[in-house]
């Protein structure tokens, strides 16, 4: 699957957990339903924490990929 169009980018590179999820929550509050945020992370635990957060919060993980130890998550805000 290709990368979706992005409405906002959140760069959390160098940020550990749980701050990564706190910052993600704050950005999601600013978005409109249906908007997509690209979350850039370097923490390896984000591979399990971001998908888990999406399931708990009702948001949709549209796409994810890893390049050179950098994780990219594309999350669509729920309606």
C-alpha positions as CSV (number, residue, x, y, z in Angstrom):
1,X,0.0,0.0,0.0
2,X,1.3,3.5,-0.8
3,X,1.5,6.4,1.7
4,X,-1.7,8.2,2.2
5,X,-2.1,12.0,1.8
6,X,-1.0,13.6,5.1
7,X,-2.8,16.5,6.8
8,X,-0.2,16.9,9.6
9,X,3.2,15.5,10.6
10,X,4.3,14.7,14.1
11,X,8.0,14.2,14.5
12,X,8.7,12.3,17.7
13,X,12.2,11.2,16.8
14,X,14.3,10.8,19.9
15,X,11.3,10.8,22.1
16,X,10.6,7.9,24.4
17,X,7.4,6.4,25.7
18,X,5.0,7.4,27.1
19,X,5.8,11.0,25.8
20,X,5.3,9.7,22.2
21,X,1.7,8.7,23.0
22,X,1.0,11.9,24.9
23,X,2.2,14.0,22.0
24,X,0.2,11.8,19.6
25,X,-3.0,12.3,21.7
26,X,-2.5,16.1,21.7
27,X,-2.1,16.3,17.9
28,X,-5.1,14.1,17.3
29,X,-7.3,16.5,19.4
30,X,-6.4,19.3,16.9
31,X,-7.3,17.3,13.8
32,X,-10.7,17.0,12.1
33,X,-12.4,13.6,11.7
34,X,-10.9,11.9,8.6
35,X,-7.6,13.8,8.8
36,X,-4.4,11.7,8.6
37,X,-1.3,12.4,10.7
38,X,2.1,11.0,9.9
39,X,3.9,10.0,13.1
40,X,7.7,9.7,12.8
41,X,9.3,7.8,15.6
42,X,12.6,6.2,16.5
43,X,11.6,4.3,19.6
44,X,11.4,0.5,18.7
45,X,8.5,0.0,21.1
46,X,6.4,2.2,18.9
47,X,5.9,-0.8,16.6
48,X,3.6,-2.3,19.2
49,X,2.5,0.8,21.0
50,X,1.1,2.8,18.1
51,X,-1.1,0.0,16.7
52,X,-2.3,-0.8,20.2
53,X,-3.1,2.9,20.8
54,X,-5.0,3.0,17.6
55,X,-7.2,0.1,18.6
56,X,-7.9,1.6,22.0
57,X,-8.6,5.1,20.7
58,X,-10.7,4.1,17.7
59,X,-8.3,5.7,15.2
60,X,-7.2,3.8,12.2
61,X,-3.6,2.9,11.4
62,X,-3.7,3.3,7.6
63,X,-0.1,2.4,6.8
64,X,3.2,2.0,8.5
65,X,6.8,1.5,7.3
66,X,10.3,1.4,8.7
67,X,13.3,3.0,7.0
68,X,16.8,3.1,8.6
69,X,15.5,2.6,12.2
70,X,12.9,5.3,11.7
71,X,9.2,4.3,12.0
72,X,6.5,6.1,10.0
73,X,2.9,5.6,11.0
74,X,-0.1,7.1,9.1
75,X,-3.1,7.3,11.4
76,X,-6.6,8.5,10.3
77,X,-8.6,10.2,13.0
78,X,-12.0,8.5,13.7
79,X,-15.2,10.3,13.0
